[in-house]
Structures are given as structure tokens and as C-alpha cells.
Amino acid sequence: MDLARAEQAAFDASVKQVDAFMKQKRFEFTHRPYDAKTVVSLRGPLVSVPASNFTAQKLYGLCRERFQKKSYTHTFGCLDPVQVAQMAKYLECIYVSGWQCSSTASTSNEPGPDFADYPANTVPNKVDQLFKAQLFHSRRQQEERSHMTLEEKAKNQPIDFLRPIIADGDTGFGGMTSVMKLVKMHVESGAAGVHLEDQKPGAKKCGHMGGKVLVPIREQVDRMTAARLQCDILGTETVLISRTDAESATFIENTIDTRDHPFIGGTTNPNIGSLEDAADKDKWMAEANICRYSNAVADAMKAAGKSQADIDSWMTQSMKLSNPDARKLAEKLGFGGVFWDWHAPRSREGYYKVVGGIDYSIVRAIAFSPVSDLIWMETGVPSVHECEVFSKGVHSVVPHQMLAYNLSPSFNWDAAGMDDAAIQRFQSDIGRLGFTWQFITLCGFHSNALIIDQIAKAYAGPKGVFAYVEMIQREERRLGIETLTHQKWSGAGYCDTLMQVATGGQSSTSSLAGATEDQFAKSKL
């Protein structure tokens, strides 16, 4: 009995601690459909909070501060330990892109497009690599600075290598337990934040591709809830970001959630049968007049000579109703006979057509808000106007909601209708709208390709090794890039110290003693 009482006392103490954790100001906008007792019951008796919680706290504080100031923090997709170390000097956080991992770092070593068909541990594995690099360079720097005087330390400010890592969680790779396992891998690997999108696993596409299939609103809410539950079990304040592809999606998996009904497409042509049975599907689509039910009735009202005020009233009301309720309202208004069929355009997989848009993204963002720290709307073009419409729609209901924006390299920025000044101003323009975290998903990928193409071409030409000296080594020296002395950068001095300490100062095989790199001693590095 004494052991049972001790067990219960320990359990009750844990519940009290978790309850306080869940009620802290950090989570003032977070809704959980479970309590602290449930979280403790799902934990083991030994809880070791992952190191990523340190950077998660840093990330949330950074984003919330910038949101309050109508400003932003920004970053880009990081490919490897070299990039993560260099980025730390200038950027406040790090992004790990699923697209980049799919093309360059799949744990199957098989590259491919961003279909989320790589092994589920691919992105967590990259996070682990980058986080370990961050920790290593932090240790290396601390050892180097331990030999500095106070004056030297004051003149040479340390680099914050522990920049928060935000990782791509794609669709979660399956059901709720798959989401939880993925989030657990990310958090334990070093991710301070994770984003999940509202596409269907198995049909996922890059946000800038066609053929995207949405899951019902409720499923994405469940995913985000599962992600938060996993973080609560781990004891972390991981930043959770919900992405919606509703602006340009083609399909939705099913019609189970009535909040999706107003945005599902149907045909108004009663004479063409189903898309699946059509011999010429392009012709079928051209004749189907796919539209939302609200628009089909609005067109009929306009043809019948109804006033614009009546049509606007119908649109306002019907866009908030399930399809059965919208049909009842149409019947009441005298337009119950309008033909509109959402089954006929279904795909061969059974998916329903979607007529996406900013309005659909707003509805989804509001629904995701209680379970998401930030909301990311994927867009097809960089548009301040679209961002403003989205921001106003979301913040009219949830004014606290922080937003995220992909400054995508898929955009042709030079064809976006902006001059150089407008492009340069774009981030601050949308930062004022609440887009507090902004990122270029594939900058690491593109910059890597650019410099390698340039140096390979030059090196293959008549300059030979001089191309390396001219384009790389001299530039590293001129710009003060630490990799000029790559042995030191890699931590050779740090590891020499480890050997000396372990041998009581008797090691005779220090790596930097007499190293070729001494030739750079007179350089600024």
C-alpha cells in the first residue's frame, strides 16, 4: 500500500506540473481537447525534456515579439552543416525543406520530386545532422573563447550557433499516430518548430504543383492536435505551424466536414454524365461549368433579374452553410431547382473537385488557429494584395494569429509585376500584415547549384586551379570567411584540446602543430 501511495503521489505531482506547463502564457491561444492527467498517463515515469525545447522557446518568443512589432524574422532552406554554420552569423532561424531533402538527402539515397514519398525519417535525419553541427560549433567556439581575454571577447562577439530549426513535416505521413511519431522524431532530433500541411498523404504535391488533394478541415485540426499532444508528452514548447493549400488545390478527399461544402465544385450541366465515364475528359471539363453551389444559384438569380443586394445576401448566407442547408435556403428563395452536381466531376480516385481561393484559405486558417502557433497559406504568386485580404480575413476573427509566408523560388519574381524596390519592400509590407515568419524554401539548394556550376565551369577551362584561387580562396580571405582555414573551422583545435586533456597534456600528435594551414597565419583569419 505504501508503494501504491507513493506511485499515486508521484503521478499527482506530475499532473500538477503538466497542468502548470499547459496553462502558461506561452499557450494562451492554444486549445487542447485533453487535460494534464491524460498527458501524464501517456508518459513514461522518466521524462527527459529534449534539448530542442531551448530553441523552441527562443523561436516562439522571437515570432511573437516580431508579430507585436508588425515586423518579421526570416530565413531560408539549409542544405548541410556548412550552410547552417554560415547562416548562424546573419539569420535568426533555420529552415529544413522537405523538397530539398527529397532531392538531396533522402534516407533511401534515391532523389526525387516533392511528393513526400521519401522515408518518413528523411527530414528528421537532416534536422539531426544540422542540430548536431550547431551543438558542435557552439562547443568549438566556447573552447576557443575560453583562451581570450575580456578585451578580446568584447571585440569579438560570439556567434549564436543555436538558431531555432523549423522542419517540414509534410502531411504527417499517415494517420494520427504517424503524425505523432514524426513529430517525436523531429523534436528529439533538434527541431524547434514543425509545419504540417492539409494535403492528403499519398497524393501530396509541392505547393507549387498541380493535382493537390486536401483533407477535410477536421482532419487537419486532428493532425495539429496530435502534434501538440506529442509535444506535451515530451514536455516541449515546440512551435507548430499549419499550412493550407486551399488557395490552389484541385481536389478534396471527401465531403464529411460541412465547413468544406461551400468550396466544393459541381457541374451545372445535366446532360454530360460523369467525368469518369467521359471519353474526352478535356471536352467534358470545358462543358461542365464547374463552380461552387453558391455561384450556380447566384447566376440563376442574376438571370432571373434579382437585385444585386439579394444576390449578395444569398452569397453571404450560403457560403456559411452546409450544402443541404444551402439548398434549403435556395428553395426558400425560389431557386431550389438549380441543377448542380458535385458527384459528376469526381476523379477516378473518388476525390471531389475544389474551387479554391483566398476565401477558402481564410476559412481553413480560422479553423486551424486554436491548434496552430502560426498559419501558412501557400500562394501561386507573390502578392501584397492577396496577403492583405488573407490577413484581414483571419485577423477579423483571430487577431492574435501569427502568419507565415513562403518567399518561394518557384515564383518568377521578375514577372510578378514589381520593380526592384517593390521586391525589396515586399517582406516589410507583408510583415506589417502579421506574416511574422518568412522563408525562402530552396535558397540553399539554388545557391549551391549556382556556385558549383560557376566554379566547375571555370575550373574545367584554361584557368584550371587558378579558378579556385581566384574565385574561392581569395574571396574567402577578402571576405573573412572562416572556412579559409578549414581545419580550424572543422574543430581540429577543439579535438586537439580533448586529446591533451585526456592524456594529461602529454599527447604528441596534435593535428594543428605544423599543419599546412599555418600558411594562412598572416591572413586576417
HELIX and SHEET records of a PDB file:
HELIX    1   1 ASP A    2  MET A   22  1                                  21    
HELIX    2   2 LYS A   25  PHE A   27  5                                   3    
HELIX    3   3 ALA A   36  SER A   41  1                                   6    
HELIX    4   4 SER A   52  GLN A   68  1                                  17    
HELIX    5   5 PRO A   81  MET A   87  1                                   7    
HELIX    6   6 GLY A   98  THR A  104  1                                   7    
HELIX    7   7 THR A  122  ARG A  145  1                                  24    
HELIX    8   8 LEU A  150  LYS A  155  1                                   6    
HELIX    9   9 MET A  176  SER A  189  1                                  14    
HELIX   10  10 ILE A  217  LEU A  234  1                                  18    
HELIX   11  11 THR A  258  PHE A  263  5                                   6    
HELIX   12  12 LYS A  281  ALA A  288  1                                   8    
HELIX   13  13 TYR A  293  ALA A  303  1                                  11    
HELIX   14  14 GLN A  308  SER A  318  1                                  11    
HELIX   15  15 ASN A  323  LYS A  332  1                                  10    
HELIX   16  16 ILE A  358  PHE A  368  1                                  11    
HELIX   17  17 SER A  369  VAL A  371  5                                   3    
HELIX   18  18 VAL A  384  HIS A  395  1                                  12    
HELIX   19  19 TRP A  413  ALA A  415  5                                   3    
HELIX   20  20 ASP A  420  GLY A  431  1                                  12    
HELIX   21  21 CYS A  443  ALA A  460  1                                  18    
HELIX   22  22 VAL A  465  TYR A  468  1                                   4    
HELIX   23  23 VAL A  469  GLN A  473  3                                   5    
HELIX   24  24 ARG A  474  LEU A  479  1                                   6    
HELIX   25  25 GLU A  482  THR A  485  5                                   4    
HELIX   26  26 HIS A  486  TRP A  489  1                                   4    
HELIX   27  27 ALA A  492  ALA A  502  1                                  11    
HELIX   28  28 THR A  516  PHE A  520  5                                   5    
SHEET    1   A 8 THR A  73  PHE A  76  0                                        
SHEET    2   A 8 PHE A 435  ILE A 440  1                                        
SHEET    3   A 8 MET A 402  ASN A 406  1                                        
SHEET    4   A 8 LEU A 374  MET A 377  1                                        
SHEET    5   A 8 VAL A 239  THR A 244  1                                        
SHEET    6   A 8 GLY A 193  GLU A 197  1                                        
SHEET    7   A 8 ILE A 165  ASP A 168  1                                        
SHEET    8   A 8 ILE A  94  VAL A  96  1                                        
SHEET    1   B 3 VAL A 213  LEU A 214  0                                        
SHEET    2   B 3 PHE A 251  ILE A 252  1                                        
SHEET    3   B 3 TYR A 352  LYS A 353 -1                                        
SHEET    1   C 2 GLY A 265  GLY A 266  0                                        
SHEET    2   C 2 CYS A 291  ARG A 292 -1                                        
END                                                                             
